[in-house]
Amino acid sequence: MIIFKILFFIPVLLIYGCGQLDFVYKIDENINNPLYNKTKVEFTGFDLPILKRYSSSYFGKSDKLNYKLNIDVVENKKNISVKTNQAVSKLRYELNLSYRLKSLKKNCLIYQKTIISNFTTTPKSSGYNFGSDRSLDKKYELAISDNFTQFISFISDADMSNCLNES
């Protein structure tokens, strides 16, 4: 009889105790992104194909557009460390992404900000090196992802109902 009570109460307690659990994957990632599926994104400046791929995951795609986001990209490379034979042993990359967000309904500038992302790399050879090239691609991906995340964080806190100036 005691075993029956234990076997009965354990599932009841588990069901009752776990009834209010929310799973992490249930959370909508874009809940704090006011631009998702409402923005047309255009790039100017330095051409990085990876930007277009990442922009769709951060800003979505839609036919009902409320905003136009222009992202001007500037890349700077700087030799940090040079060997005695003048070969570069470490490079610093700086990506400047200048964001200009316009309202299509009000035809005005809502927000603008420049965010800088940095990373360093060590080139392995002057020829093709698969490992070094994949590492560089991954560092670009991380820098761009971090830059977009920072911008969305800034824009989430901004007042998007007011224009900065008429343009």
Secondary structure, DSSP 4 states (H G I P E B T S, - for coil): -HHHHHHHHHHHHHHHHTTT---GGGS-GGGG-TTTTTEEEEEEES--HHHHHHHHHHH---SS--EEEEEEEEEEEEEEEE-TTS-EEEEEEEEEEEEEEEETTTTEEEEEEEEEEEEEE----SS--HHHHHHHHHHHHHHHHHHHHHHHHHHHHS-TTS-SEE-
